[in-house]
């Protein structure tokens, strides 16, 4: 009868271990979902290819500075 009691206690510890692991996993998954995944406009770079880039680059940067200000 002692072996059955030991087996029952071991089984209960196993179930407790599974329950704690499950709760930890659910809490961790909820924490990951709450992270804000957003990109600010300052983090974006737009590259616009155009002809005669070398000659027009100065004009292009000046117009970008006007728009930025």
Buried (B, 14 or more C-beta within 10 A) or exposed (E): EEEEEEEEEEEEEEEEEEEEEEEEEEEEEEEEEEEEEEEEEEEEEEEEEEEEEEEEEEEEEEEEEEEEE
